[in-house]
Amino acid sequence: MRFADSSLASATGHPRTSNTQKKLGINVIKVQPTTLEGYGMRLEPMTTDHADALREAASDGRLWELWFTSVPEPDKVGAYIANALDGQAKGHMLPWVVRELESGVIAGTTRYHDIVPEIDRVEIGWTWYSKRWQRTHVNTACKLLLFEHAFDSLGCKVVGLRTDNFNFASQRAIERLGAKRDGVLRHHQARRDGTVRDSYMYTVLATEWFDVRRHLKLRLARNEGAQ
């Protein structure tokens, strides 16, 4: 699903700046594959070479059995990567794999999606981590890197997040980041098994980023102190 009006897409599928925006001198975000590193993590642009590592990550906890998540079954990882890269080519997704630097292993994956340059908006989603990395510093560190890139480098005005109405752990994790819940979209999005979910929608505004950043950095500092 994309929020962008198809009239604002070029023939290649990439969103473009409207004539009105050009006349007004309004800059729009330009999202391109890039490596993000910090806080003990590295987000690497996803490629087909990551297939085996993602299969191994998903197998830790048999995450695909959680029917309300986006985690692919091992034999569907190739199609999962192809879909992510197709979204990147069309300009509405930017997928990464998540590497934990101390161990050097791929812990999972995340991406920007529903990218709308015309209003300086991205969403963070399709996020999952192998069982050993859940409820650790990994999610906080990755979200901090993604928020920093969105607000400080790209110039986003808002960053969205969404999750399944039955993914209670994800709802709590998003709320712990400091994101505000905007509401629930009923009968909104198909799951992997063909059933339809409600989506819990959250956002962080650029005006809220200062407090969210120091909140996340404090969480990381306290996590390190507890180890």
N, C-alpha and C positions, 0 to 999 in steps of 0.2 A: 504494500500500500504506500502511495506517495501523496503528500499534501500539495505538491507543486502543481500549478496549472500547466497542462500540456502545451499551451500556447507559448510558454516561456522556455520551451526546450528547443535546442537546435536540432538540425537534421540528424546529428550523431547521437542524440539522446541526452546531451549535456545541457543543464540549465544555462540560460544566458541572461545577461543584464537587459532589462526592458529599456525602450527608448525614453520613457519618462524618467527612469533612474539616471540615464546618461545626461539628460537635460538638466536634472537637478544636481548633478555631480555627486550622487549617492554611491558609495562603494559597497560592494557586496562581498561576502566571504568567498574565498577560493580554496576549496578542499582538495588536497592532493596527497597521495601516499607518502608517508614520512615515518621515520623511526622515532619513538618517544622513549626516553630513558630517564630514570630517577627513582629514588626511594626503594632501591633494591630490585627494581623491575625494568624490563625492556619490552615495549610493544613493537613488534616487528610486522611490517606489511605482510599480509597473508599471501602465500603462493601455494602451488600444487605440491611443492617439496615438503610442505608441513603435514601432509596427509597421515603418515605413520605416527608422528608425534601426537596429533590430535586423536587418532584412534586409541593410542595408549592412555592419553589423558581421560578420555571418555570412559575407558574401561575401568578406571579406578573409581569404583562405586557403581558401575553399570548405570551411568547417568541417564542413558536413553530410556530407561524404565520409568523415569519421571515423566508421565504423559503430558504434563502441563509446561514442559520446557522445550527449548529448541535443539536440544542435544541430539545429534544424529546417531543412528545405529552404526556399528563399525563398517558394514558393507555399503553404507550410504554417505560416508565421509567425503568421497570424491565428488559426489553430486552436491553436497553441502558447500564445499569449497568453490565448485563451479558456479553455483548460484550467487555466492558472495562476490566473486570476481566479475560476474555479469552485472551485478548491481553497481560495482565500482566503475565498470566501463560505461554504464549508463548515467553515472554521476549522482546517484542517490544513496550509495553505500560506500563505506571505507572500512574494510575489515583488517583486524590485526590478530596475530597470535600473541599470547602472553608468556613471556619467559621470566622465571624467577632466577635472578642472577647468581645467588650464592650456590644453588644446586645446579644451575645451568639447564634445568628441564623446562619443557613447555607445560605450563600449568593449566592452560585453557585458551579461550578466545573471547574477543569482544569486538564491537564495531560502532561506527557512526552509521545511522540509517535515517531515512526520511529527511535527507538533507535538503533544505530549502534556502538557497543563497539569496533569493529575493527579499527574505525577511530575516536573514542572518540567524538561521535556526538549524541546529542539528539535534538528533536524539542519540542517546547511548543505549545500546541494547544488544541482543543476541549474545549475552554474556554468560559464560559458564566456566567453572573451574573443577578440576578433578577433586575427589573427595578429600585428599590429604591437605589441600590448600583452602578449603572452605572454613570460614570463621577464623581466618588468620589475617595478617597484614595485607594480603594480596589484593583483595577487593578495594580496600581504602586507598592503597597506593595507586592502583590502576585508575580508579575514578579521579584521583587528584591529577594524574597525568592527563587524562582526557579532558577534564574541566579546564586545566591550565592551557592546554592547546586550543580548546574551543574559545575561551574568553580572552586570553592574553595574546595568542598568536593569530587566530583567525578573526577575532573581533565579533564573536557571536553576541547577540542580544539576549538569547535564551537557549537553554539546553534542556531537552525533554528526556524523560525516561518513562517506560511503560512496562507492565507485567500482567500476567494471567491472574484472574480472580482467585484461582486455587493455589497460586504460588505464594503462600503466606510467608515463607522465608524470604523470598525476593522483596515482597512488600515491606517487611521489617527492615531489610538491608537498605533499601532505597530511602526509607524514612530516617534511618540512622545517619545517612549522608547529609541530611539537612534539606532535602528537596521537599517542596510543598505539593500536597496532593490536590490536583485540580478537579478531579471527579472520576466518574466511571462511564466508559462508553459500552453500552449494552449490545450484546450480539455483534461483536466488532471484528473479530479476526479468527481465521481458521487455524486450528491446531494441526500437528503432524498427522493425527489419526482421523482427521476429517470433522471432528466435532468443532463447535464454535465457542469461543471464550468471550467473556467480558474483559475489557482492558482497564486496569487502574492506571491513570495518567498522572504524571508528576512533572514539575519543572523547577529549574533554578534560573532566576533572572540575573542579568549582568549586574543589576543593582544589589543583588544578594550575594554576589560572588565573594566579596571581601570577608564576610562572616563565615561563609561555607568553607573557604580556603583555610582560615585559621582554625576552624572546627576540625577539619580533616587532618591538618598538621598536628594538632594536639592529640588526636586519636592515634596517629602513628607514633608520636613520641611516647605516649603512655604504653603502647603495645611493646615498643622496644624496651622500655624500662621494666616491663613485667617479665621479660624473657631472661 
